[in-house]
Amino acid sequence: MTIIPSRIIELKSVSKSYGEGEHRSEILKDVNLSVREGEFVAIVGFSGSGKTTLISLLAGLISPDAGEVLMKGKPVAGPGPERGLVFQSYSLMPWLTVRGNVALAVDTVFARESRAERKRRIDKYIAMVGLSHADARRPAELSGGMRQRVAVARALAMSPEILLLDEPLSALDALTRGKLQDEFAAISRVEKKTIILITNDVDEAILLADRIIPLDPGPRASLGPSFPVDLPHPRERGAMNGNETFKRLRREVTGYLVEKGRHANEEAGDAVALPNVVPITLGSKPRAPAPDLPKAYRDAAHSPIARGYVEFFEVRKVYPTPKGPLTVVDGFDMKMEKGEFVTLIGHSGCGKSTVLSMAAGLADISSGGIVLDGREVSGAGPDRAVVFQAPSLMPWLTARENVALGVDRVYPNAAPAERRDVVEHYLHRVGLADAIHRRAADLSNGMKQRVGIARAFALSPKLLLLDEPFGMLDSLTRWELQDVLMDVWKRTQVTAICVTHDVNEAILLADRVVMMTNGPMARIGKIMKVDLPRPRSRKALLEHPDYWRYRQELLDFLEEYEGGARPGEAKSPAETGLGDAAGKSARAAKARKAA
């Protein structure tokens, strides 16, 4: 007789609002959810739709206005150790070590156990997330990925019946994210935990979950239909790329999210018309090449305009350290045509952001040189606009005032009304028509990033530099801003370089994808030309046969460099940070591939 797993946690007609009177905001409306024991459910949410509110209700941190939250059929009256919670931010005690942070939870929940029993429990879960070699370090001495591992170990060490994960991997680089995904998959299989994951990554949801449920856009957000993930475990990223079930499911989930997002934005209104004004950086005639160009440039080219609009010549970046010079980037060579869009991809520490910072003039070039439009880059300037992962806004200024700071400098000859229209045009384009006069301090992280992107576009730069600008945003917001970026690029043909850890984003945006080898001494490992028609849409991309070939080429390159600084120099699980369960899974996968 087949035993059907019992329902472990439920939401029944749950609604939640914040505020009072005319300021009352309905976040969730009539949400129903039932999760079986041992099931892995991924909820893909939209920005502002109430993802954190939903996970907080399940954790018992807040109470619903209507409906009920049930744990094994009994009402949830508050937080409890049977529900382990991991947020996007790590929330670690900075003065405690890795062991101390995990012990804090264990000593509280298992106070009646002996010291030896508690120590065994702490050791087990620190080892499971691959931090035994770092258990004496404090959070300030750990990378972002390692800090998140501590948070996961702390939650698991409480032996919860349910693990609640609120976008725990969204701010991490691709390699670290992949390792933790493998650990969550292993935990699900080995520990038989019930897991509810909030994520903004459709691929992550398919890789890990038994079932995917979209959280529709707010206000009054509700859960959409369930998408069963009929793929056997363990799931390998490379193998899934050629799996027809994976492709179909990816198209269905993405299509649903795109359609829901389109309906949510139908009332955004038309953008302000862009006036015909010319920025100061483009107002003069092309200049002759400067006589003081770097030697590498003089030896390699006669005319930078003829050979390329942007040129990197043997660019190196070396940092002094107590143990001697550390070469981070070693001989970066690339030429770009005017209007070309290039994406840089590679594992954490491969020098992607360092290359971007040198191009922006924010970091000194140790040797070699960078030429933009016939002039050597020797410092920051308004001809290069930079968008970082975290926008640097003046919190006391409004969205409009933050964008206007740059516009007023770059368009000194335009009328005040024309400069105002430039600012408001781009704020409309990034979906902030209703937030133009709101202070930056009052905006969400996603809205702040929209302001940063609007500010960059508004400068009409010669070179647009984007350093993982969408990395911390949910799927819908990221897709919307990618569409905005592609739309503006189509109109302006701005030359652009974008650092990303997202394989799909790299292909969607680029004319060429530049793959970086691992650091230190990182170089360009491979350049892939993306010969897909423009304008590109996400739906058309998923249906184009060449897209999957490009995607496989990128995945193969990244997998080749997972082990160490160079292929073939694979490190041990302790060195890479892979935990025991995930390490075995990864080694088994590599062995199967080699066979």
C-alpha positions as CSV (number, residue, x, y, z in Angstrom):
1,M,0.0,0.0,0.0
2,T,1.3,3.4,-1.0
3,I,1.7,5.8,2.0
4,I,0.8,9.4,1.0
5,P,3.0,11.9,3.0
6,S,0.9,14.0,5.4
7,R,0.5,17.8,5.1
8,I,3.1,19.4,7.4
9,I,2.3,23.1,6.9
10,E,-0.7,24.9,5.4
11,L,-2.0,28.4,4.6
12,K,-5.7,28.6,4.5
13,S,-7.3,31.7,2.9
14,V,-4.5,33.9,4.4
15,S,-4.6,37.6,3.9
16,K,-2.2,40.2,5.3
17,S,-2.2,44.0,5.2
18,Y,0.0,46.8,6.7
19,G,-1.0,50.3,7.8
20,E,-4.3,51.9,8.7
21,G,-7.0,53.9,6.9
22,E,-6.1,55.4,3.6
23,H,-2.5,54.3,4.1
24,R,-3.5,50.6,4.5
25,S,-1.7,48.4,2.0
26,E,-3.1,44.9,1.2
27,I,0.0,42.6,0.6
28,L,-1.5,39.1,0.4
29,K,-5.0,38.2,-0.4
30,D,-6.7,34.7,0.1
31,V,-3.4,32.7,-0.1
32,N,-3.8,28.9,0.0
33,L,-0.8,26.6,0.3
34,S,-0.4,23.0,1.3
35,V,3.1,21.4,1.6
36,R,3.6,17.6,2.2
37,E,6.2,16.2,4.6
38,G,9.6,15.9,2.8
39,E,8.6,18.0,-0.1
40,F,10.8,20.7,-1.7
41,V,8.6,23.6,-2.8
42,A,10.1,26.7,-4.6
43,I,8.0,29.9,-4.7
44,V,9.1,32.3,-7.4
45,G,8.0,35.8,-6.4
46,F,7.9,39.3,-7.9
47,S,9.3,42.5,-6.3
48,G,7.0,43.9,-3.8
49,S,4.6,40.9,-4.1
50,G,5.0,39.9,-0.4
51,K,7.6,37.1,-0.6
52,T,9.1,38.0,2.8
53,T,5.6,38.5,4.3
54,L,4.7,35.0,3.1
55,I,7.8,33.4,4.6
56,S,7.3,35.4,7.9
57,L,3.8,34.1,8.2
58,L,5.1,30.5,7.7
59,A,7.8,31.1,10.3
60,G,5.3,32.6,12.8
61,L,7.1,35.9,13.0
62,I,3.8,37.7,12.1
63,S,0.1,36.8,12.2
64,P,-2.4,36.9,9.4
65,D,-5.3,39.4,9.3
66,A,-7.6,36.6,8.0
67,G,-7.3,32.9,7.5
68,E,-4.9,30.6,9.4
69,V,-1.4,29.1,9.3
70,L,-1.3,25.5,10.4
71,M,1.6,23.3,11.4
72,K,0.6,19.6,11.4
73,G,-3.0,20.7,11.7
74,K,-2.4,23.0,14.6
75,P,-2.5,26.9,14.4
76,V,1.0,28.5,14.4
77,A,1.1,31.0,17.3
78,G,4.7,32.2,17.0
79,P,8.2,31.1,15.9
80,G,9.5,27.7,17.0
81,P,12.6,25.5,16.5
82,E,10.6,23.2,14.3
83,R,10.8,25.8,11.6
84,G,14.4,26.8,10.6
85,L,14.7,30.2,8.9
86,V,17.4,31.5,6.6
87,F,17.1,35.1,5.2
88,Q,19.0,36.7,2.3
89,S,21.0,38.7,4.9
90,Y,23.1,36.6,7.2
91,S,22.2,38.1,10.6
92,L,25.3,36.7,12.3
93,M,26.8,37.9,15.6
94,P,30.0,39.6,14.4
95,W,31.9,39.1,17.6
96,L,31.3,35.3,17.6
97,T,33.2,32.7,15.5
98,V,31.5,30.3,13.0
99,R,31.3,27.8,15.9
100,G,30.1,30.4,18.3
101,N,27.2,31.5,16.0
102,V,26.1,27.9,15.4
103,A,26.5,27.0,19.1
104,L,24.3,30.0,20.1
105,A,21.3,28.3,18.4
106,V,22.2,24.8,19.6
107,D,22.7,25.7,23.2
108,T,19.3,27.4,23.2
109,V,17.3,24.7,21.6
110,F,19.1,21.7,23.1
111,A,19.9,23.1,26.5
112,R,19.1,19.7,28.1
113,E,21.7,17.8,26.1
114,S,25.2,17.2,27.4
115,R,28.0,19.4,26.3
116,A,29.5,16.4,24.3
117,E,26.1,15.9,22.5
118,R,25.8,19.6,21.6
119,K,29.4,19.6,20.4
120,R,28.7,16.6,18.1
121,R,25.7,18.4,16.7
122,I,27.6,21.6,16.1
123,D,30.5,19.7,14.4
124,K,28.1,17.7,12.2
125,Y,26.4,20.8,10.6
126,I,29.6,22.9,10.3
127,A,31.1,20.0,8.4
128,M,28.0,19.6,6.3
129,V,28.3,23.1,4.9
130,G,32.1,22.7,4.4
131,L,33.3,25.1,7.1
132,S,35.2,22.8,9.5
133,H,38.5,24.5,8.3
134,A,37.1,27.9,9.2
135,D,35.2,27.3,12.4
136,A,37.4,29.7,14.4
137,R,36.9,32.6,12.0
138,R,34.6,35.5,12.7
139,P,32.1,36.8,10.1
140,A,34.3,39.7,9.1
141,E,36.9,37.2,8.0
142,L,34.5,35.2,5.8
143,S,33.3,35.7,2.2
144,G,29.6,36.4,1.6
145,G,29.0,32.8,0.6
146,M,30.7,31.5,3.7
147,R,28.6,33.7,5.9
148,Q,25.5,32.3,4.3
149,R,26.8,28.8,4.9
150,V,27.0,29.7,8.6
151,A,23.4,30.8,8.6
152,V,22.4,27.5,6.9
153,A,24.4,25.5,9.4
154,R,22.8,27.4,12.3
155,A,19.3,26.7,11.0
156,L,20.0,23.0,10.3
157,A,21.7,22.5,13.7
158,M,18.3,23.2,15.3
159,S,17.0,20.0,13.6
160,P,13.9,21.8,12.3
161,E,11.2,19.8,10.6
162,I,10.9,22.5,7.9
163,L,13.6,24.7,6.4
164,L,12.3,28.1,5.3
165,L,14.7,29.8,2.9
166,D,14.0,33.5,1.9
167,E,16.2,34.2,-1.2
168,P,19.3,33.0,0.6
169,L,21.5,32.8,-2.5
170,S,20.4,35.9,-4.6
171,A,23.4,38.1,-3.7
172,L,26.0,35.4,-4.3
173,D,28.3,34.8,-7.3
174,A,27.5,31.9,-9.7
175,L,30.1,29.5,-8.4
176,T,29.2,30.0,-4.7
177,R,25.5,29.9,-5.5
178,G,26.0,26.7,-7.4
179,K,27.8,25.1,-4.5
180,L,25.1,26.1,-2.0
181,Q,22.4,24.9,-4.4
182,D,24.1,21.5,-4.4
183,E,24.2,21.5,-0.6
184,F,20.5,22.3,-0.4
185,A,19.8,19.5,-2.9
186,A,21.9,17.1,-0.8
187,I,20.3,18.2,2.5
188,S,16.9,17.6,0.9
189,R,17.9,14.0,0.0
190,V,20.1,13.1,3.0
191,E,18.2,14.9,5.8
192,K,14.8,14.3,4.2
193,K,13.9,17.9,5.2
194,T,10.7,19.7,4.1
195,I,12.0,22.8,2.4
196,I,10.2,25.9,1.2
197,L,12.5,28.2,-0.9
198,I,11.7,31.7,-2.0
199,T,13.8,32.4,-5.1
200,N,14.0,34.8,-8.0
201,D,15.8,32.3,-10.2
202,V,13.7,29.9,-12.4
203,D,16.7,27.7,-13.1
204,E,17.4,27.4,-9.4
205,A,13.8,26.4,-8.8
206,I,13.8,23.7,-11.4
207,L,17.2,22.4,-10.2
208,L,16.1,22.0,-6.6
209,A,12.3,21.7,-6.3
210,D,9.6,19.1,-6.5
211,R,7.1,21.8,-7.3
212,I,7.3,25.4,-8.4
213,I,4.6,28.0,-7.4
214,P,4.6,31.6,-8.6
215,L,3.6,34.4,-6.3
216,D,1.6,36.7,-8.5
217,P,2.4,40.5,-8.5
218,G,0.9,42.6,-5.7
219,P,-0.9,44.4,-4.3
220,R,-3.3,41.7,-3.0
221,A,-0.9,39.0,-4.2
222,S,-1.9,35.4,-4.4
223,L,-0.3,32.1,-5.4
224,G,-0.5,31.0,-9.0
225,P,-0.7,27.4,-10.3
226,S,1.7,24.7,-9.3
227,F,4.2,23.5,-11.8
228,P,5.4,19.9,-11.0
229,V,9.1,19.3,-11.7
230,D,9.2,15.8,-13.2
231,L,12.9,15.4,-13.3
232,P,14.8,12.7,-11.4
233,H,17.3,13.5,-8.7
234,P,20.2,14.2,-8.5
235,R,19.9,16.9,-11.2
236,E,23.0,18.1,-13.1
237,R,23.1,21.6,-14.6
238,G,24.9,20.5,-17.8
239,A,22.7,17.5,-18.4
240,M,19.5,19.4,-17.8
241,N,20.4,21.9,-20.5
242,G,19.7,19.3,-23.2
243,N,16.7,17.7,-21.4
244,E,13.4,18.4,-23.2
245,T,11.4,18.3,-20.0
246,F,13.6,21.0,-18.5
247,K,13.2,23.1,-21.6
248,R,9.5,22.8,-21.6
249,L,9.1,23.5,-17.9
250,R,11.5,26.5,-18.2
251,R,9.4,27.9,-21.1
252,E,6.1,27.4,-19.2
253,V,7.2,29.0,-15.9
254,T,9.0,31.9,-17.6
255,G,6.1,32.5,-19.9
256,Y,3.7,32.6,-17.0
257,L,5.8,35.1,-15.1
258,V,6.3,37.3,-18.1
259,E,2.6,37.4,-18.9
260,K,1.7,38.2,-15.2
261,G,4.3,40.9,-15.2
262,R,3.0,42.4,-18.4
263,H,-0.6,42.6,-17.0
264,A,0.8,44.2,-13.8
265,N,2.5,47.0,-15.8
266,E,-0.3,47.8,-18.3
267,E,-1.2,51.0,-16.4
268,A,2.3,52.4,-16.2
269,G,1.6,55.1,-18.8
270,D,3.6,56.6,-21.6
271,A,7.1,57.9,-20.9
272,V,8.1,61.5,-21.2
273,A,9.4,62.3,-24.7
274,L,13.2,62.5,-24.9
275,P,14.3,66.0,-26.1
276,N,16.8,66.3,-28.9
277,V,19.8,67.5,-26.8
278,V,23.5,66.5,-27.1
279,P,25.6,65.8,-24.0
280,I,28.9,67.6,-23.6
281,T,30.9,64.5,-24.1
282,L,29.5,64.0,-27.6
283,G,29.3,67.6,-28.7
284,S,32.8,68.1,-30.0
285,K,34.4,66.6,-33.2
286,P,36.4,63.4,-32.9
287,R,39.8,64.1,-31.4
288,A,43.1,62.9,-32.8
289,P,44.9,60.1,-30.9
290,A,46.8,61.5,-27.9
291,P,50.6,61.4,-28.2
292,D,51.0,59.9,-24.8
293,L,49.3,56.6,-25.4
294,P,50.7,53.5,-23.7
295,K,53.5,51.6,-25.4
296,A,51.4,48.5,-25.9
297,Y,48.9,50.6,-27.8
298,R,51.6,52.3,-30.0
299,D,53.0,48.9,-30.9
300,A,49.7,47.3,-31.6
301,A,47.6,49.8,-33.6
302,H,47.9,52.8,-35.9
303,S,44.3,54.1,-35.4
304,P,42.1,53.2,-32.5
305,I,39.0,54.5,-34.3
306,A,39.7,52.2,-37.3
307,R,40.6,49.2,-35.2
308,G,38.1,49.6,-32.4
309,Y,36.1,52.1,-30.4
310,V,37.2,50.6,-27.1
311,E,40.6,48.8,-26.8
312,F,42.2,47.0,-24.0
313,F,46.0,46.4,-24.5
314,E,47.8,43.9,-22.2
315,V,45.9,45.4,-19.2
316,R,47.3,44.1,-15.9
317,K,46.2,44.8,-12.3
318,V,48.7,44.0,-9.5
319,Y,48.0,44.6,-5.8
320,P,50.8,44.8,-3.2
321,T,50.4,42.3,-0.3
322,P,52.5,41.4,2.7
323,K,53.6,38.2,0.8
324,G,54.5,40.1,-2.4
325,P,52.7,41.4,-5.5
326,L,49.4,39.7,-6.3
327,T,48.4,39.8,-10.0
328,V,44.6,39.8,-10.2
329,V,44.3,40.5,-14.0
330,D,47.1,39.4,-16.2
331,G,47.1,40.7,-19.8
332,F,43.4,41.5,-20.7
333,D,43.3,42.1,-24.5
334,M,40.1,43.0,-26.3
335,K,38.9,45.4,-29.0
336,M,35.3,46.6,-29.2
337,E,33.4,48.3,-32.1
338,K,31.3,51.3,-31.5
339,G,27.8,50.3,-30.4
340,E,28.9,46.7,-29.5
341,F,27.5,45.0,-26.3
342,V,29.9,42.7,-24.5
343,T,29.2,40.7,-21.4
344,L,31.9,39.4,-19.0
345,I,31.3,36.1,-17.2
346,G,33.4,34.0,-14.9
347,H,33.7,32.6,-11.3
348,S,34.1,34.8,-8.3
349,G,37.6,36.4,-8.1
350,C,38.3,36.2,-11.8
351,G,38.8,39.9,-12.1
352,K,35.6,40.9,-14.0
353,S,34.8,43.8,-11.7
354,T,38.5,44.8,-11.6
355,V,38.5,45.1,-15.4
356,L,35.3,47.2,-15.2
357,S,36.7,49.5,-12.5
358,M,39.9,50.1,-14.6
359,A,37.7,50.9,-17.6
360,A,35.7,53.4,-15.5
361,G,38.9,55.0,-14.3
362,L,38.1,54.1,-10.7
363,A,41.1,51.8,-10.3
364,D,44.6,52.4,-11.6
365,I,46.0,50.2,-14.4
366,S,49.2,48.5,-13.3
367,S,50.5,48.2,-16.9
368,G,49.1,48.2,-20.4
369,G,46.3,50.7,-21.3
370,I,42.7,51.3,-22.2
371,V,41.7,53.6,-25.1
372,L,38.1,55.0,-25.5
373,D,37.3,56.9,-28.7
374,G,40.9,57.7,-29.4
375,R,41.9,58.8,-25.9
376,E,43.6,56.9,-23.1
377,V,41.6,56.3,-20.0
378,S,43.4,58.0,-17.1
379,G,40.7,58.7,-14.6
380,A,36.9,58.8,-14.1
381,G,34.8,61.0,-16.4
382,P,31.2,61.6,-17.5
383,D,31.9,59.9,-20.8
384,R,31.7,56.6,-18.9
385,A,28.6,55.8,-16.8
386,V,28.8,53.0,-14.2
387,V,26.0,51.0,-12.6
388,F,27.1,48.9,-9.7
389,Q,25.2,46.0,-8.0
390,A,24.4,48.4,-5.1
391,P,23.4,51.9,-6.3
392,S,25.2,54.8,-4.7
393,L,22.4,57.3,-4.2
394,M,22.1,60.4,-2.0
395,P,19.5,59.2,0.5
396,W,18.2,62.7,1.3
397,L,17.5,63.5,-2.4
398,T,14.6,62.4,-4.4
399,A,14.8,60.0,-7.3
400,R,14.6,62.9,-9.7
401,E,17.2,64.9,-7.9
402,N,19.7,62.0,-7.9
403,V,19.4,61.6,-11.7
404,A,19.5,65.4,-12.2
405,L,22.9,65.6,-10.5
406,G,24.6,64.1,-13.5
407,V,22.3,65.4,-16.2
408,D,22.9,69.1,-15.1
409,R,26.6,68.5,-15.6
410,V,26.5,66.6,-18.8
411,Y,23.9,68.8,-20.6
412,P,25.1,72.4,-19.6
413,N,23.8,73.9,-22.9
414,A,20.3,72.5,-22.6
415,A,17.4,74.5,-21.3
416,P,16.2,73.6,-17.8
417,A,13.0,72.2,-19.2
418,E,15.0,69.9,-21.6
419,R,17.2,68.7,-18.8
420,R,14.0,68.0,-16.7
421,D,12.6,66.0,-19.6
422,V,15.8,63.9,-19.9
423,V,15.6,63.0,-16.2
424,E,11.9,62.2,-16.3
425,H,12.1,60.2,-19.5
426,Y,14.5,57.7,-18.1
427,L,12.7,57.5,-14.8
428,H,9.6,56.6,-16.7
429,R,11.5,54.1,-18.8
430,V,12.6,52.2,-15.7
431,G,9.1,52.2,-14.2
432,L,9.4,54.9,-11.6
433,A,6.8,57.3,-12.9
434,D,5.0,57.2,-9.5
435,A,8.2,57.6,-7.4
436,I,9.9,60.5,-9.1
437,H,9.6,62.7,-6.0
438,R,10.2,60.1,-3.4
439,R,13.4,60.3,-1.4
440,A,16.0,57.5,-2.1
441,A,15.9,56.5,1.6
442,D,12.2,55.6,1.1
443,L,12.7,53.4,-1.9
444,S,13.1,49.6,-2.0
445,N,16.4,48.1,-3.1
446,G,14.9,47.3,-6.5
447,M,13.6,50.8,-6.9
448,K,17.0,52.3,-5.9
449,Q,18.7,50.2,-8.6
450,R,16.2,51.5,-11.1
451,V,17.2,55.0,-10.2
452,G,20.9,54.1,-10.7
453,I,20.2,52.7,-14.1
454,A,18.1,55.7,-15.1
455,R,20.9,57.9,-14.0
456,A,23.4,56.0,-16.2
457,F,21.2,56.1,-19.3
458,A,20.5,59.8,-18.8
459,L,24.2,60.7,-19.2
460,S,24.2,59.4,-22.8
461,P,27.7,58.0,-22.2
462,K,30.2,56.8,-24.8
463,L,30.7,53.7,-22.7
464,L,28.1,52.1,-20.4
465,L,29.7,49.9,-17.7
466,L,27.4,47.6,-15.7
467,D,28.7,45.6,-12.8
468,E,26.1,42.9,-12.0
469,P,23.4,45.6,-12.0
470,F,20.5,43.1,-11.8
471,G,22.1,40.6,-9.4
472,M,20.1,41.4,-6.3
473,L,16.7,41.8,-8.1
474,D,13.8,39.4,-8.4
475,S,13.1,37.7,-11.7
476,L,10.4,40.1,-13.0
477,T,12.3,43.3,-12.1
478,R,15.5,41.8,-13.6
479,W,13.7,40.9,-16.8
480,E,12.0,44.3,-17.0
481,L,15.3,46.2,-16.6
482,Q,17.0,43.9,-19.1
483,D,14.2,44.8,-21.5
484,V,14.7,48.5,-20.7
485,L,18.4,48.1,-21.2
486,M,17.9,46.4,-24.6
487,D,15.4,49.0,-25.6
488,V,17.7,51.9,-24.8
489,W,20.6,50.2,-26.4
490,K,18.6,49.7,-29.6
491,R,17.8,53.4,-29.7
492,T,21.2,54.8,-28.6
493,Q,23.6,52.0,-29.7
494,V,25.6,52.9,-26.7
495,T,28.8,50.8,-26.4
496,A,28.4,48.6,-23.3
497,I,30.2,46.1,-21.1
498,C,28.2,44.2,-18.5
499,V,29.6,41.9,-15.8
500,T,27.2,39.2,-14.9
501,H,27.1,35.8,-13.2
502,D,23.9,34.8,-15.1
503,V,24.5,32.7,-18.2
504,N,21.0,33.5,-19.6
505,E,21.5,37.3,-19.1
506,A,25.0,37.1,-20.7
507,I,23.5,35.5,-23.9
508,L,20.3,37.7,-23.9
509,L,22.2,41.0,-23.9
510,A,25.5,40.4,-25.7
511,D,27.0,40.5,-29.2
512,R,29.9,38.7,-27.6
513,V,30.4,36.9,-24.3
514,V,33.9,37.1,-22.8
515,M,34.7,34.2,-20.5
516,M,37.3,34.9,-17.8
517,T,39.6,32.2,-16.4
518,N,39.9,31.9,-12.6
519,G,42.0,34.3,-10.6
520,P,44.6,35.1,-9.6
521,M,46.4,36.0,-12.9
522,A,43.0,35.9,-14.7
523,R,42.9,36.2,-18.4
524,I,40.3,35.9,-21.2
525,G,39.8,32.2,-21.6
526,K,37.3,32.3,-24.5
527,I,35.2,34.7,-26.5
528,M,31.8,33.5,-27.9
529,K,30.0,35.5,-30.6
530,V,26.2,35.5,-30.1
531,D,24.7,35.4,-33.5
532,L,21.0,35.8,-32.6
533,P,18.7,38.3,-34.2
534,R,17.8,41.6,-32.5
535,P,15.6,42.9,-31.0
536,R,15.6,39.9,-28.7
537,S,12.8,38.8,-26.4
538,R,13.1,36.2,-23.7
539,K,10.3,34.1,-25.2
540,A,11.9,34.1,-28.7
541,L,15.3,33.3,-27.1
542,L,13.9,30.1,-25.3
543,E,12.5,28.9,-28.6
544,H,15.7,29.6,-30.7
545,P,17.7,26.3,-31.2
546,D,21.0,28.1,-31.1
547,Y,20.3,29.6,-27.7
548,W,20.7,26.2,-26.0
549,R,24.0,25.6,-27.9
550,Y,25.3,29.0,-26.6
551,R,24.1,28.2,-23.1
552,Q,25.8,24.8,-23.1
553,E,29.1,26.3,-24.3
554,L,29.0,28.8,-21.4
555,L,28.0,26.1,-18.9
556,D,30.8,23.8,-20.1
557,F,33.4,26.6,-19.7
558,L,32.3,27.5,-16.2
559,E,32.2,23.8,-15.1
560,E,35.7,23.3,-16.5
561,Y,37.0,26.1,-14.2
562,E,35.0,25.0,-11.1
563,G,37.9,23.1,-9.5
564,G,40.6,25.6,-9.3
565,A,42.7,28.4,-10.8
566,R,43.2,26.3,-14.0
567,P,41.4,23.2,-15.3
568,G,43.0,20.0,-14.0
569,E,44.1,21.7,-10.7
570,A,41.0,20.7,-8.8
571,K,41.0,21.6,-5.1
572,S,39.8,19.5,-2.2
573,P,36.3,20.0,-0.8
574,A,37.7,21.7,2.2
575,E,39.5,24.2,-0.1
576,T,36.5,24.9,-2.3
577,G,34.1,25.0,0.7
578,L,32.0,22.2,-0.6
579,G,30.4,20.3,2.3
580,D,30.5,16.5,2.6
581,A,27.2,15.7,1.0
582,A,27.5,18.3,-1.7
583,G,31.1,17.4,-2.3
584,K,30.3,13.7,-2.8
585,S,27.5,14.7,-5.2
586,A,29.9,17.0,-7.2
587,R,32.7,14.4,-7.3
588,A,30.2,11.8,-8.4
589,A,28.9,14.0,-11.1
590,K,32.4,14.7,-12.4
591,A,33.2,11.0,-12.4
592,R,30.0,10.3,-14.4
593,K,30.9,13.0,-16.9
594,A,34.5,11.7,-17.2
595,A,33.2,8.2,-17.8
